[in-house]
């Protein structure tokens, strides 16, 4: 019983440890936003705008495939700063890269807004640039809470409950056996002792009381 109790407790500890062990959350692919090629005219720019919140990330992967030195100016900014930039004012931008041929960057949006992904060819007065761009959206989430793992979580909960019940039963049974008093021996009754000591007449077989000298039935003398 002690071995069974120890085994059940050990199994319960293992199950609980596995179930509450921290699982690293990570960026999970959500959707492909764009995969294609476009041209950026000379002395001009091209942009994509997307509404995003702070719990998502955009993977931006592009290459300037044609046009002059095959380079482009690139940056990301929110609505207000895009308006400043197009109006000729200084703007706050992210991921700025000038005269870049190719780039892959993961950009987590700092706040919820309309965001602009800008390809600027303003520095080139004569050459149109060709860009191949791929945009992928990622979301931050813990794999354990994904819908496909709900059944697994439920199974762990049920398993923990079952093992808990087994442990409780084992503990209760063990405690009862420890506190239960031993059954005392049944004392012999006087009549049983008298019956055990009673003799029989060797002549006629009549039962005789203890201490008699003559048989009460046939009168024979007893030795």
C-alpha positions as CSV (number, residue, x, y, z in Angstrom):
1,X,0.0,0.0,0.0
2,X,2.8,2.4,0.8
3,X,4.4,1.7,-2.6
4,X,1.1,2.4,-4.3
5,X,0.7,5.6,-2.4
6,X,4.2,6.8,-3.3
7,X,3.8,5.8,-7.0
8,X,0.5,7.7,-7.2
9,X,1.9,10.8,-5.6
10,X,5.0,10.7,-7.9
11,X,2.8,10.4,-11.0
12,X,0.6,13.3,-9.8
13,X,3.6,15.5,-9.3
14,X,4.9,14.7,-12.8
15,X,1.6,15.4,-14.5
16,X,1.2,18.7,-12.7
17,X,4.8,19.7,-13.5
18,X,4.2,18.9,-17.2
19,X,0.9,20.7,-17.3
20,X,2.1,24.0,-15.7
21,X,5.6,24.0,-17.4
22,X,5.9,27.3,-19.2
23,X,5.6,27.0,-22.9
24,X,7.4,29.8,-24.9
25,X,5.0,32.0,-26.7
26,X,6.1,32.9,-30.2
27,X,5.2,34.7,-33.4
28,X,2.8,32.5,-35.4
29,X,2.2,33.0,-39.1
30,X,-1.3,34.5,-39.7
31,X,-1.6,35.4,-43.4
32,X,0.2,36.5,-46.5
33,X,-0.5,40.2,-47.2
34,X,1.3,40.6,-50.5
35,X,3.6,38.8,-52.9
36,X,4.3,40.6,-56.1
37,X,6.4,43.0,-58.2
38,X,5.9,46.7,-58.8
39,X,7.7,49.7,-60.3
40,X,8.8,52.9,-58.5
41,X,9.0,55.7,-61.1
42,X,12.0,58.0,-61.2
43,X,11.8,61.0,-58.8
44,X,8.8,59.4,-57.1
45,X,7.8,56.9,-54.4
46,X,5.5,53.9,-53.9
47,X,3.8,52.8,-50.7
48,X,1.5,50.3,-49.0
49,X,-0.7,51.3,-46.1
50,X,-2.1,48.8,-43.6
51,X,-4.0,49.2,-40.3
52,X,-2.2,47.2,-37.6
53,X,-2.2,46.9,-33.8
54,X,0.7,46.3,-31.4
55,X,0.2,42.6,-31.0
56,X,1.1,41.8,-34.6
57,X,4.3,41.8,-36.7
58,X,4.9,42.3,-40.4
59,X,7.7,40.4,-42.1
60,X,8.9,42.5,-45.0
61,X,11.2,40.9,-47.6
62,X,12.0,42.7,-50.8
63,X,14.6,43.0,-53.5
64,X,15.3,45.7,-56.1
65,X,15.6,43.6,-59.2
66,X,16.0,46.2,-61.9
67,X,16.8,49.9,-62.5
68,X,20.2,51.6,-62.3
69,X,22.2,50.4,-59.4
70,X,19.2,48.3,-58.3
71,X,18.8,50.3,-55.1
72,X,16.0,52.0,-53.3
73,X,15.3,54.1,-50.1
74,X,13.0,52.3,-47.6
75,X,11.2,53.2,-44.3
76,X,8.1,52.6,-42.3
77,X,6.0,55.3,-40.5
78,X,2.5,55.9,-39.1
79,X,-0.2,58.1,-40.5
80,X,0.9,61.4,-38.9
81,X,4.5,61.1,-39.9
82,X,3.6,60.0,-43.4
83,X,1.7,63.2,-43.8
84,X,4.7,65.2,-42.5
85,X,7.1,63.4,-44.9
86,X,4.9,64.0,-48.0
87,X,4.5,67.6,-47.0
88,X,8.3,68.1,-46.9
89,X,8.7,68.2,-43.2
90,X,11.0,66.0,-41.0
91,X,9.3,62.8,-40.0
92,X,9.9,60.1,-37.4
93,X,10.3,56.8,-39.3
94,X,11.3,53.2,-38.5
95,X,13.6,50.7,-40.3
96,X,15.0,53.3,-42.5
97,X,17.5,52.0,-45.1
98,X,18.9,54.2,-47.9
99,X,20.1,52.9,-51.2
100,X,19.5,49.3,-50.3
101,X,19.3,46.5,-52.8
102,X,17.5,43.9,-50.7
103,X,16.2,43.7,-47.2
104,X,14.3,41.3,-44.8
105,X,13.0,42.9,-41.6
106,X,10.5,41.9,-39.0
107,X,8.6,44.9,-37.8
108,X,6.4,44.9,-34.7
109,X,4.0,47.8,-34.7
110,X,4.6,50.1,-31.7
111,X,1.0,51.2,-31.5
112,X,-2.4,50.8,-33.3
113,X,-2.5,53.0,-36.4
114,X,-2.5,53.1,-40.1
115,X,1.1,52.2,-41.1
116,X,2.9,53.1,-44.4
117,X,5.6,50.9,-46.0
118,X,7.4,53.3,-48.3
119,X,9.8,52.8,-51.2
120,X,11.3,56.1,-52.2
121,X,13.0,56.7,-55.6
122,X,13.2,60.5,-55.2
123,X,17.0,60.5,-55.4
124,X,16.9,59.0,-58.9
125,X,15.9,61.5,-61.6
126,X,15.9,59.2,-64.5
127,X,15.7,55.5,-63.5
128,X,12.6,53.5,-62.6
129,X,13.2,50.8,-60.0
130,X,11.5,47.4,-60.0
131,X,10.8,45.9,-56.6
132,X,9.8,42.3,-55.7
133,X,8.0,42.4,-52.3
134,X,6.6,39.8,-50.0
135,X,4.6,40.8,-46.9
136,X,3.6,38.3,-44.2
137,X,1.6,38.9,-41.1
138,X,2.5,37.2,-37.8
139,X,0.6,37.2,-34.5
140,X,1.9,36.7,-31.0
141,X,0.4,33.8,-29.2
142,X,1.0,30.8,-26.9
143,X,0.8,27.5,-28.8
144,X,-1.0,25.9,-25.8
145,X,-4.1,28.0,-26.3
146,X,-4.4,27.3,-30.0
147,X,-7.8,25.7,-30.8
148,X,-6.2,22.4,-31.9
149,X,-4.8,22.0,-28.4
150,X,-8.0,22.5,-26.4
151,X,-8.6,18.7,-26.3
152,X,-5.1,18.1,-25.0
153,X,-5.6,20.7,-22.2
154,X,-8.9,19.0,-21.3
155,X,-7.2,15.6,-21.2
156,X,-4.5,16.9,-18.8
157,X,-7.2,18.4,-16.5
158,X,-9.1,15.1,-16.5
159,X,-6.0,13.1,-15.9
160,X,-5.0,15.3,-12.9
161,X,-8.5,14.9,-11.4
162,X,-8.4,11.1,-11.8
163,X,-4.9,10.8,-10.2
164,X,-6.0,13.2,-7.4
165,X,-9.0,11.0,-6.6
166,X,-6.8,7.9,-6.6
167,X,-4.3,9.5,-4.2
168,X,-7.1,10.6,-1.8
169,X,-8.5,7.1,-1.8
170,X,-5.1,5.6,-1.1
171,X,-4.4,8.0,1.7
172,X,-7.8,7.5,3.4
173,X,-7.5,3.7,3.2
174,X,-4.0,3.8,4.6
175,X,-5.0,6.0,7.5
176,X,-7.9,3.8,8.4
177,X,-5.7,0.7,8.5
178,X,-3.3,2.6,10.8
179,X,-5.8,3.7,13.3
180,X,-8.1,0.6,13.4
181,X,-7.5,-1.3,16.8
182,X,-6.7,-5.0,16.7
183,X,-9.6,-7.3,17.3
184,X,-9.2,-8.7,20.9
185,X,-9.4,-12.5,21.3
186,X,-12.8,-13.8,22.4
187,X,-12.6,-15.0,26.0
188,X,-13.7,-18.5,26.8
189,X,-17.0,-18.7,28.6
190,X,-17.3,-20.7,31.9
191,X,-19.7,-23.2,30.3
192,X,-17.2,-23.8,27.5
193,X,-14.4,-24.5,30.0
194,X,-16.8,-26.9,31.9
195,X,-17.7,-28.6,28.7
196,X,-14.0,-29.0,27.8
197,X,-13.3,-30.5,31.3
198,X,-16.3,-32.9,31.4
199,X,-15.6,-36.7,31.3
200,X,-17.7,-39.6,30.1
201,X,-18.4,-42.9,31.8
202,X,-16.2,-45.7,30.4
203,X,-19.0,-48.2,30.9
204,X,-22.1,-46.5,29.5
205,X,-20.8,-43.3,27.9
206,X,-22.9,-41.0,30.1
207,X,-21.5,-37.5,30.4
208,X,-20.1,-36.9,33.8
209,X,-19.7,-33.7,35.8
210,X,-16.3,-32.7,37.0
211,X,-15.3,-34.3,40.3
212,X,-17.9,-37.1,40.5
213,X,-16.7,-40.6,41.7
214,X,-19.6,-42.8,40.5
215,X,-21.6,-42.7,37.2
216,X,-25.0,-41.3,37.8
217,X,-26.5,-43.7,35.2
218,X,-24.9,-47.1,35.8
219,X,-23.3,-46.6,39.1
220,X,-19.8,-47.7,38.0
221,X,-16.9,-46.4,40.0
222,X,-14.7,-44.0,38.2
223,X,-10.9,-44.2,38.5
